[in-house]
Amino acid sequence: MKIAMAVRQFCEVGGAEKITRRLAAHLSESGHGVDVFAYRADAQDGVSLNRLNRPRCLPRAMRDWATGRGLSRALSRSGAEVTFGEQKTWGADVIRPGGGVEDAYWRARARYAPIIRHPAGRFVHPKRYFDVWAERNGYAHPSLRRVIVNSRMMRNQLVAQYPHLADRIEVIHNGVDAVSPPVGDRTARRQALAVAHGLDPSAVWLLFAGHEFKRKGLRHALRALARARAAGMDAQLVVVGRDRVGPYERERDRLGLTPHVAFAGAVPGMANYYASVDALILPSHYDPFANVTMEAMGSGLPVITTRQNGGSELVDATAGWVIENPLAEEAMAAAIAKLADPARRSAMGQAARALAGKHLLQDKMKAIERVFLDVADEKRGAQPN
């Protein structure tokens, strides 16, 4: 069948975009015709690309709403049997809101990056107003048949906000490309990174990976590390991701962690870091499902994360720790301290790898394809004879 996909970016700039590209590749390999409408796109075999012009001369607060309107218009002209849209796109048969639920996101943002608070908060902040408007357009549109979410947390938030969606939501967790076997040259890789970042290779290394440091809880990770070190734990932190580093360097220095925390910036590939560190720490304030959770587990790393990360639904006590919220820095520090035992780290890493092996990305792509096939059948059945 012919499938049209409308996304803002069809390139690997983040977790949601990577999954969209993998989905398009899977659908094409399965014999479907795939048309992609996007404002920014990299070529991909088997996919017909249609690059749209971005709206110009608009206030920043209106940009997501305006790009969503452009994508929606493109879908309406596509002639596809099944149409797929991302968050804040309307008129699609299937929506996959990888960024979460707008109201839940803005409530979380008010906690980690305070904005104007008001009983009618969504109308006070102009971007919030337009983002919620765009989201509502998508979920109220008569063409919508399915919403694919990547965590039960997100399903619950959607149903609370939009009760009429309850019987149209499919939960398909994110997956991992492959489960990585233990790396033979781990020592050499770790030594190279130790030299590059000025860290001690004999310490326990934690990895923080993600863009938008505030939302991902980097400040809390630093404070938990400081607590763990004060209690005698020899731990260090490597921060990978794209964001303003200055405020976190100052926090690091204030906490006395200057020689124990390295900022690597955005890196082209994570393999060296997954193969060199001992655990992942990601105390998110809001993450529908952080892909790095599964990537780390697939690489054999124990995970310390928060219940506000939908990926925590796949982390059990054998493979890591799920902290109640990012402010529970003492609980995070206690989890870090337990990583001092190499036997425990090894056992938890093996358990994490086994859990990740049950959630392969290829299986998730097949599950999404089945949703598309069901929608196509429903649409054919609804057509008059």
C-alpha positions in Angstrom: 0.0 0.0 0.0 1.0 3.6 -0.2 1.9 5.3 3.1 2.5 9.0 3.6 4.6 10.2 6.6 4.7 13.8 7.7 7.5 14.8 10.0 9.4 18.0 10.7 12.8 16.4 10.4 13.7 13.2 8.5 17.3 13.0 9.7 19.0 11.5 12.6 19.1 14.4 15.0 17.3 12.7 18.0 15.7 9.5 19.2 12.2 10.1 17.6 13.8 11.0 14.2 16.0 7.9 14.2 12.9 5.7 14.8 11.0 7.5 12.0 13.8 6.8 9.5 14.0 3.1 10.6 10.2 2.8 10.3 10.3 4.3 6.7 13.1 1.8 5.8 11.2 -1.1 7.2 8.0 -0.2 5.4 9.9 0.2 2.1 11.7 -3.1 2.6 8.3 -4.7 3.3 7.1 -3.6 -0.2 5.1 -0.5 0.7 5.4 2.8 -1.1 6.6 5.4 1.3 6.3 9.2 0.7 7.9 11.4 3.3 7.0 15.1 3.7 9.5 17.0 5.8 11.0 20.4 6.3 14.5 19.0 6.7 15.4 15.6 5.3 18.4 13.4 4.4 18.0 11.0 1.4 17.1 7.4 2.1 16.9 4.5 -0.3 13.3 3.4 -1.0 11.7 6.6 0.2 10.3 9.4 -1.9 11.2 12.7 -0.2 9.1 15.8 -0.5 10.9 18.8 1.2 8.5 21.5 2.4 9.3 25.2 2.8 9.3 26.4 6.4 6.9 29.2 7.3 8.7 32.5 7.5 8.2 35.7 9.5 6.4 34.1 12.4 6.9 34.5 16.1 8.9 31.6 17.7 5.9 30.6 19.7 3.9 29.9 16.6 6.5 27.9 14.6 5.6 24.3 15.7 1.9 25.1 15.1 2.6 26.6 11.7 4.9 23.7 10.6 2.2 21.3 11.8 -0.3 23.0 9.6 2.0 22.7 6.6 2.5 19.0 7.3 -1.2 18.5 7.6 -1.9 20.2 4.3 0.7 18.0 2.7 -0.9 14.8 4.1 -4.3 15.9 2.8 -2.9 16.0 -0.8 -0.9 12.8 -0.6 -3.5 10.4 -1.9 -2.0 7.7 0.4 -4.0 4.7 1.8 -2.6 5.3 5.3 -1.2 8.6 6.6 1.2 9.0 9.5 2.0 12.1 11.5 4.1 13.1 14.4 3.2 15.2 17.4 1.4 18.4 16.6 0.3 17.2 13.2 -3.4 16.9 12.3 -5.4 15.1 9.6 -3.3 11.8 9.9 -4.8 8.3 10.3 -2.0 7.4 12.7 -0.1 9.7 15.1 3.0 8.8 17.0 3.7 11.6 19.5 7.3 10.8 20.4 7.7 14.0 22.4 5.0 13.2 24.9 1.8 14.9 25.9 1.9 18.7 25.8 0.1 19.4 29.1 2.3 16.9 31.0 5.4 18.3 29.4 4.6 21.9 30.4 3.7 20.8 33.9 7.1 19.1 34.2 8.8 22.1 32.7 7.3 24.4 35.3 9.1 22.2 37.9 12.6 22.1 36.3 12.6 25.4 34.4 9.9 27.6 36.1 7.7 29.6 33.7 4.9 31.9 34.3 2.4 30.2 36.6 -1.3 30.9 36.4 -4.5 28.9 36.8 -4.9 29.3 33.0 -1.2 28.5 32.4 -1.5 27.2 28.9 -2.9 30.5 27.8 -0.3 32.6 29.6 2.8 31.3 27.8 2.2 31.8 24.0 4.2 28.8 22.9 2.2 26.6 25.3 -1.0 27.9 23.8 -0.1 27.2 20.2 1.5 23.8 21.1 -1.6 22.6 22.9 -3.8 23.9 20.1 -1.8 21.9 17.5 -2.0 18.8 19.6 -5.7 19.1 20.2 -6.2 19.5 16.4 -4.5 16.2 15.9 -6.5 14.3 18.5 -9.9 15.8 17.6 -9.5 15.3 13.8 -12.1 12.9 12.4 -9.5 11.0 10.3 -7.6 9.8 13.4 -7.8 6.1 13.9 -4.8 5.1 16.1 -2.3 6.8 18.4 1.0 4.9 18.9 2.8 5.7 22.2 6.1 4.3 23.4 5.2 3.9 27.1 2.3 3.1 29.4 3.2 6.4 31.2 2.3 8.3 28.1 -0.8 6.3 27.5 -2.1 7.2 30.9 -1.3 10.9 30.4 -3.0 10.9 27.0 -6.2 9.2 28.4 -6.3 11.7 31.3 -6.1 14.6 28.8 -8.1 13.1 25.9 -10.5 10.4 27.3 -12.0 9.7 23.9 -8.7 8.2 22.7 -8.7 5.3 25.2 -9.7 2.6 22.7 -7.4 3.9 20.0 -4.0 3.9 21.7 -1.4 1.3 21.0 1.6 1.0 23.4 4.7 -0.1 21.5 7.9 0.5 23.5 11.1 1.6 21.9 13.6 -1.0 21.0 17.3 -1.5 20.5 19.0 -2.2 17.1 20.9 -5.2 18.5 22.2 -6.5 21.7 26.0 -5.9 21.9 28.2 -8.7 23.1 30.9 -7.8 25.7 33.6 -5.7 24.1 37.0 -7.4 24.0 39.0 -4.2 23.8 37.2 -2.4 26.6 40.4 -1.6 28.5 42.0 0.0 25.5 38.9 2.1 24.7 38.5 3.2 28.3 42.1 4.2 28.5 41.8 6.3 25.4 38.7 8.1 26.7 40.5 8.6 30.1 43.3 10.3 28.3 40.9 12.4 26.2 38.8 13.5 29.1 41.3 13.6 32.0 39.5 10.9 34.0 40.8 8.1 36.2 40.3 4.7 34.4 40.3 2.8 37.7 37.2 4.6 39.0 33.6 3.6 38.4 32.4 5.6 35.4 28.8 6.8 35.0 27.4 8.0 31.7 24.9 10.8 31.3 23.7 11.0 27.6 21.1 13.3 26.2 20.4 16.7 24.8 18.5 19.4 26.8 20.3 18.9 30.2 17.7 20.6 32.3 14.9 18.2 31.3 17.2 15.2 31.5 18.2 16.1 35.1 22.0 16.6 34.7 22.1 18.9 37.8 20.6 16.2 39.9 23.0 13.6 38.5 25.9 15.9 39.5 24.5 16.4 43.0 24.0 12.6 43.5 27.5 12.0 42.3 28.8 14.5 44.9 26.9 12.7 47.6 28.2 9.4 46.6 31.8 10.6 46.5 31.4 12.3 49.9 30.3 8.8 51.3 33.6 7.3 49.9 32.5 6.1 46.5 35.2 6.5 43.8 32.9 7.5 40.9 33.2 9.8 37.9 30.8 11.1 35.3 31.0 11.5 31.5 28.4 13.8 30.0 27.6 13.3 26.3 25.1 15.6 24.6 24.4 18.9 23.0 23.5 21.9 25.3 24.9 24.9 27.1 27.7 23.5 29.3 28.6 26.6 31.3 26.0 26.4 34.1 26.8 22.7 34.7 30.5 23.3 34.7 30.0 25.9 37.4 27.8 23.5 39.3 30.5 20.8 38.9 33.1 23.1 40.3 30.9 24.3 43.1 30.4 20.7 44.2 34.1 20.0 44.1 33.8 17.6 41.2 36.1 19.4 38.8 38.5 16.4 38.2 35.7 13.9 38.2 33.3 15.1 35.6 34.0 15.4 31.9 31.9 17.1 29.2 32.3 15.3 25.9 29.8 17.3 23.9 27.8 15.8 21.0 29.6 12.7 19.6 29.0 11.0 16.2 28.6 7.6 17.8 28.1 6.2 21.2 29.8 2.8 20.9 33.0 3.9 22.5 31.2 5.3 25.5 28.9 2.4 26.0 31.8 0.1 25.8 33.9 2.1 28.3 31.6 3.1 31.1 30.1 1.1 34.0 26.5 2.4 34.1 24.0 4.9 32.8 22.5 7.7 34.9 19.5 9.6 33.5 17.3 11.4 36.2 14.8 12.8 33.7 12.1 15.2 34.6 10.1 14.2 31.6 10.9 11.6 28.9 8.2 9.6 27.1 10.9 7.0 26.5 14.6 7.9 26.4 16.2 5.7 23.7 19.5 5.8 25.5 17.8 3.6 28.2 17.6 0.7 25.8 20.8 1.4 24.1 22.7 1.3 27.4 20.9 -1.9 28.5 21.7 -3.5 25.1 25.3 -2.7 25.7 25.3 -4.4 29.1 25.0 -1.4 31.3 23.0 -1.1 34.5 20.7 1.9 34.4 19.8 4.5 37.1 16.8 6.5 35.9 13.5 8.0 37.1 9.9 7.0 36.9 9.4 10.1 34.7 11.3 8.3 31.9 8.9 5.9 30.2 11.9 3.7 29.5 12.0 2.9 33.2 9.0 0.5 32.5 11.6 -1.9 31.0 14.1 -1.6 33.9 13.7 -4.1 36.7 15.6 -4.6 40.0 18.0 -7.0 38.3 19.1 -4.4 35.7 19.1 -1.1 37.5 17.3 1.3 39.8 14.1 3.4 39.1 14.2 6.4 41.3 10.8 8.0 42.3 11.7 11.5 40.9 14.8 13.5 40.0 14.8 15.4 43.3 15.6 12.1 45.2 19.3 12.7 45.0 20.0 10.7 48.1 18.4 7.6 46.6 20.4 8.1 43.4 23.6 8.4 45.5 22.8 5.2 47.2 22.3 3.5 43.9 25.6 4.8 42.7 27.3 3.5 45.8 26.0 0.0 45.1 27.9 0.0 41.8 31.2 -0.2 43.7 30.9 -4.0 43.7 32.3 -5.2 40.4 30.5 -8.6 40.7 27.1 -6.7 41.1 27.9 -4.5 38.1 28.7 -7.5 36.0 25.5 -9.4 37.0 23.3 -6.3 36.5 24.9 -5.7 33.1 24.1 -9.2 32.0 20.5 -8.9 33.2 20.2 -5.5 31.4 21.5 -7.1 28.1 19.0 -10.0 28.5 16.1 -7.6 29.0 17.1 -5.5 26.0 17.2 -8.6 23.9 13.4 -9.0 24.4 12.8 -5.5 22.8 14.5 -5.5 19.4 13.8 -2.6 17.2 12.9 -4.7 14.2 10.1 -6.3 16.2 8.8 -2.9 17.1 8.8 -1.8 13.4 6.8 -4.9 12.6 4.3 -4.0 15.3 3.9 -0.5 13.9 3.4 -1.9 10.4 0.6 -4.2 11.7 -1.1 -1.1 13.1 -0.9 0.5 9.6 -2.3 -2.7 8.0 -5.2 -2.7 10.5 -6.0 0.9 9.8 -5.9 0.3 6.0 -8.4 -2.6 6.5 -10.7 -0.4 8.6 -10.7 2.3 6.0 -11.5 -0.1 3.2 -14.3 -1.6 5.3 -15.7 1.9 6.0 -15.9 2.8 2.3 -19.4 2.5 0.6 -19.8 -0.4 -1.8 
